[in-house]
């Protein structure tokens, strides 16, 4: 049972972003807009505790959707703890580079979003296998104050990113009571089935979740985690 939730808003932007489609694994291709899971990760990079969870409710697209392509050298081998070193210039029996691969990435450029998410408080009796359990009289309001303070000061536990860690994101806390907000793009699109998040309810069998993403005048309404609109 959820005892507390309050919606917050962040404006997030960056030079490049790649929200990779899971069905395209070799050549990376981004979704047209930020996914709810990537938006959730931005909130979690600013503030996260065992006693709360973030649920994205709305995404507003502020900049026109623009694309660019880059080609990068990547390492194809997997490093293992205590294993041998990986040499990227190592040549195989056919005279080709053994561990280095060139891959194309189709990504977004000059992105800016306004993302909304609820800070949902989960009581102790709903959490299991915790190393430290606070008392049952814990005040959920303190988590609101902690997030507001950190977001307003630009503090984060790790640098937020836009789909991939090499695409760092800037963010700003948005006071929803002010009327001075950047307008959304005036565009309607149906993006089809998009990744919503990952279901970690069974840690031994993590499953992806999807939803039908529709943008109306630059606004995408995101269904709730337990909604029937979520495809599992």
matplotlib code that plots the C-alpha trace (Angstrom):
import matplotlib.pyplot as plt

x = [0.0, 1.3, 1.1, 2.5, 3.2, 4.0, 4.7, 7.9, 9.2, 12.7, 13.9, 16.6, 18.7, 21.9, 23.8, 23.2, 21.0, 20.5, 17.5, 18.4, 15.7, 16.0, 15.1, 18.1, 21.2, 24.1, 23.7, 22.3, 19.2, 17.5, 13.8, 12.4, 12.1, 13.2, 11.8, 10.2, 13.0, 15.6, 13.5, 13.3, 17.0, 17.5, 15.4, 17.2, 20.6, 19.5, 17.8, 17.1, 16.5, 15.1, 12.0, 10.9, 10.5, 10.0, 7.1, 7.2, 3.8, 4.4, 7.1, 7.0, 9.2, 10.6, 13.0, 12.2, 13.2, 16.5, 18.8, 22.5, 24.7, 28.1, 30.5, 32.6, 35.3, 34.2, 35.8, 34.0, 35.6, 34.4, 36.9, 36.8, 38.1, 41.5, 41.5, 44.0, 44.3, 42.4, 44.6, 42.5, 45.2, 45.5, 45.3, 43.6, 44.7, 43.0, 44.9, 41.9, 41.6, 40.4, 38.7, 37.9, 34.6, 33.2, 29.5, 27.1, 24.7, 21.7, 21.0, 19.2, 20.8, 20.0, 17.3, 15.4, 12.6, 10.4, 9.8, 7.3, 7.5, 5.9, 8.0, 6.1, 6.8, 6.8, 6.4, 8.7, 6.3, 6.2, 10.0, 11.8, 15.4, 16.7, 20.0, 18.7, 15.0, 13.9, 11.2, 7.5, 7.0, 9.2, 8.0, 7.7, 7.7, 11.5, 12.1, 10.3, 12.4, 15.6, 14.8, 13.7, 16.8, 19.2, 17.4, 17.2, 21.0, 21.8, 23.2, 23.3, 24.8, 26.0, 25.9, 22.5, 22.7, 20.5, 20.3, 24.0, 26.6, 28.7, 25.7, 25.7, 22.6, 22.1, 19.0, 17.1, 14.4, 11.1, 8.6, 5.3, 3.6, 5.3, 3.8, 7.1, 7.7, 9.3, 6.5, 6.4, 6.7, 3.4, 3.6, 1.4, 3.0, 2.3, 5.6, 4.2, 5.3, 8.1, 10.1, 8.5, 10.8, 12.1, 10.2, 12.4, 9.7, 11.5, 15.2, 16.0, 13.7, 13.8, 11.3, 10.9, 7.6, 6.3, 3.6, 2.0, 3.7, 1.6, 2.6, -0.1, 1.2, 4.5, 3.1, 3.3, 1.2, 2.8, 0.5, 1.0, 3.2, 0.2, -1.9, -3.5, -1.9, 1.5, 2.4, 4.3]
y = [0.0, 3.4, 6.0, 9.1, 10.6, 14.1, 15.1, 16.9, 18.4, 18.7, 20.3, 18.2, 18.9, 17.8, 18.0, 14.3, 11.5, 7.8, 5.9, 2.6, 0.5, -3.1, -4.7, -3.1, -4.5, -4.3, -0.8, 1.4, 3.4, 5.7, 6.1, 9.5, 10.8, 10.0, 6.8, 6.7, 4.5, 7.0, 9.8, 7.8, 7.4, 11.2, 11.6, 8.7, 10.3, 13.3, 11.5, 7.8, 5.9, 2.4, 4.1, 5.7, 5.0, 7.3, 6.9, 9.1, 10.6, 13.0, 14.0, 17.3, 17.7, 21.2, 21.1, 19.8, 16.2, 16.2, 13.3, 12.8, 9.7, 8.9, 6.0, 4.8, 2.2, -0.2, -3.1, -6.4, -8.5, -8.7, -8.0, -10.4, -9.9, -11.6, -12.4, -11.5, -8.0, -6.9, -5.4, -3.4, -3.6, -7.4, -9.0, -12.3, -15.1, -13.3, -10.1, -8.2, -6.4, -9.0, -7.0, -3.6, -3.0, 0.0, 0.6, 3.3, 5.0, 7.0, 9.4, 12.5, 16.0, 19.1, 17.6, 19.3, 17.8, 18.7, 15.5, 14.9, 12.1, 11.2, 10.5, 7.6, 6.6, 2.9, 1.9, -0.4, -3.4, -3.2, -3.6, -6.9, -8.1, -4.7, -4.3, -1.3, -0.7, 2.7, 2.9, 2.6, 6.2, 7.5, 10.8, 10.6, 14.4, 14.5, 12.8, 15.6, 18.2, 16.3, 16.0, 19.6, 20.9, 18.7, 19.4, 23.2, 23.3, 21.1, 18.3, 14.7, 11.4, 10.7, 12.7, 12.3, 11.0, 10.7, 7.0, 6.3, 7.5, 9.3, 11.7, 13.7, 15.7, 19.1, 19.6, 22.3, 22.0, 23.4, 25.2, 24.2, 27.2, 29.6, 30.5, 31.2, 27.8, 27.1, 26.0, 22.5, 21.7, 21.9, 18.4, 15.3, 11.9, 8.2, 6.6, 3.2, 0.6, 2.0, 0.6, 1.7, 0.1, -3.2, -5.4, -6.4, -8.1, -11.4, -10.7, -14.0, -13.3, -9.5, -8.7, -5.6, -3.6, -1.5, 1.0, 2.9, 6.3, 9.1, 12.7, 15.4, 19.0, 17.9, 16.2, 12.5, 11.1, 8.1, 5.5, 4.3, 1.3, -0.9, 0.4, -2.0, 0.1, -1.4, -4.4, -7.1]
z = [0.0, -0.9, 1.8, 0.2, -3.2, -4.4, -8.0, -8.9, -12.1, -13.6, -16.9, -18.5, -21.5, -23.3, -26.6, -27.5, -26.3, -27.2, -25.7, -27.4, -28.9, -27.5, -30.8, -32.5, -30.8, -33.2, -34.7, -31.9, -32.8, -30.3, -29.6, -30.8, -27.2, -23.7, -22.2, -18.7, -17.4, -18.5, -16.9, -13.7, -13.7, -13.7, -10.6, -8.9, -9.7, -7.6, -4.7, -3.9, -0.7, 0.1, 1.5, -1.8, -5.5, -8.5, -10.9, -14.1, -14.9, -17.8, -20.4, -22.2, -25.3, -25.5, -28.4, -31.9, -32.5, -34.4, -35.4, -36.1, -36.7, -35.3, -35.8, -32.9, -32.2, -29.5, -27.8, -28.6, -25.9, -22.3, -19.5, -16.5, -13.0, -12.7, -16.4, -19.1, -20.5, -23.6, -26.3, -28.8, -31.5, -31.3, -34.8, -35.5, -37.9, -40.8, -40.2, -38.8, -35.5, -33.0, -30.3, -31.9, -33.8, -35.6, -34.9, -36.1, -33.7, -34.7, -31.9, -30.9, -30.7, -28.8, -26.6, -23.9, -21.8, -18.8, -16.9, -14.1, -11.5, -8.2, -5.1, -3.6, 0.0, 0.8, 4.4, 6.2, 6.2, 2.4, 2.1, 2.6, 3.1, 4.1, 6.0, 7.8, 8.6, 10.0, 12.5, 11.7, 12.8, 10.0, 8.5, 4.7, 4.5, 5.1, 1.8, 0.0, 1.7, 1.0, -2.8, -3.1, -1.3, -3.5, -6.8, -6.1, -5.4, -8.5, -6.3, -7.4, -6.3, -9.9, -13.1, -14.8, -18.4, -21.4, -22.2, -22.2, -19.7, -22.3, -23.0, -19.8, -18.9, -17.2, -15.0, -13.3, -10.6, -11.9, -9.6, -11.0, -9.4, -11.7, -15.1, -16.8, -18.4, -21.8, -24.2, -25.6, -29.3, -31.2, -32.7, -32.5, -33.0, -32.3, -31.4, -31.1, -28.6, -26.4, -23.5, -20.2, -17.6, -16.3, -13.9, -11.0, -8.9, -9.6, -9.5, -11.1, -14.1, -14.9, -17.6, -19.8, -19.8, -22.7, -23.3, -26.3, -26.4, -27.9, -28.0, -28.2, -28.7, -27.3, -24.2, -23.5, -20.6, -19.0, -17.4, -13.9, -13.1, -12.3, -15.1, -17.6, -20.4, -19.4, -21.6, -19.8]

ax = plt.figure().add_subplot(projection="3d")
ax.plot(x, y, z, "-o")
ax.set_aspect("equal")
plt.show()
